[in-house]
Amino acid sequence: MGVEPLRALLAAARMVVKRDPAMADRLRLHFIGTSNQTGGGEPRVLPHARELGVEALVREHPARLDYLDALDVLRQADAIALLGSAEPHYTPSKIFPALLANRPLLAIYHRESTAVDILSAAAPPPAARLITFDDQRPVGSVVACLAEALGALVLAPSSDVHINRHALEPWSARALAGRLAGVCDRLAP
C-alpha cells in the first residue's frame, strides 16, 4: 500500500530535476532495507525509478539493516523521507527514530494517519515538510507540492532541526509501560 506514495516522491524528484537540471547533481534518494530481509532481496524501488526516468537519482540497498546501523544511517542523512501508506490507519513505527535523528524530514502521509498529528506537534516546519493526501485528494495530486518541498529541502537543507521532544512523551517507554501496567491492573483480581 506504500507504492503510490513512493511513486509520488519519485515523480516529484523528476519534476525538481526537470525544472532545474543542475539539481540532478545535488539530489540523491537512498532507499535502505526495502526487502525487509537481512540477506537482501530484489530491488523494489529501482523498477519504479527506472519507469519514471529517475533511476540516476536513486540508490537502493535492499538488505535490512540492524537497528543500531539504521539509526546511524538516519543520523548521517542530509534529510529523511518518511513515506506512508494509502491506508488511513497506517501508523509507522519508524517515525520515532526519524524524529530522534534530528534531521530535516519530508513526510508523505494519508491525512488520517496518526503520523500527521505526531509530526505536526513534534516537528513543525521547517523541521518537517509534511504533505498529506486523502480519498478526495489522492497522493498523485500532491506531486507538485512534494516537488516544491523536495526542491526547498535540497536547496536549503537545515542542519539545525528543532524537535519538540515533549510532544513525543505519550509514546515514550515510560508512558507506554504505564499504560500497559494500567491494563494489567484492571485485568488482575
URNOR-V153756 format. One line per field, one symbol per residue. ss: DSSP state (2 for helix, 1 for strand, 0 for the rest). phi: phi as a letter, one per 40 degrees, with the letter a starting at -180 (. if undefined). psi: psi as a letter, one per 40 degrees, with the letter a starting at -180 (. if undefined). A space follows every 10 residues. Layout:
ss = ???
phi = ???
psi = ???
This chain:
ss = 0022222222 2222222220 2222200011 1100000000 0000022222 2000222111 1000002222 2222220011 1110000000 0002222222 0001111111 0002222222 2200000111 1110000022 2222222222 2222200000 0000222222 2022222222 222222200
phi = .ccccccccc ccccccccca dccccbbbbb bbgccgbccg icdbcdcccc ccgbdccbbb bcccccdccc ccccccccab cbbcbccccc bccccccccc cfbcbbbbbc dccccccccc ccacdcdbbb bbaaccbcdc cbdccccccc cccccbcbcb cbbcccccdd bcdccccccc ccccccccc
psi = eedddddddd dddddddddg ddddedhhhh hhfeeehdea aihddddddd deffddehhh gdhhiidddd dddddeidih hhhaiehdeh hhdeddddde efiiihhhih deiedddddd ddgiiedhhh hiiaddgidd eedddddddd dddddgiheg hhhgddeede eidddddddd dddddddh.
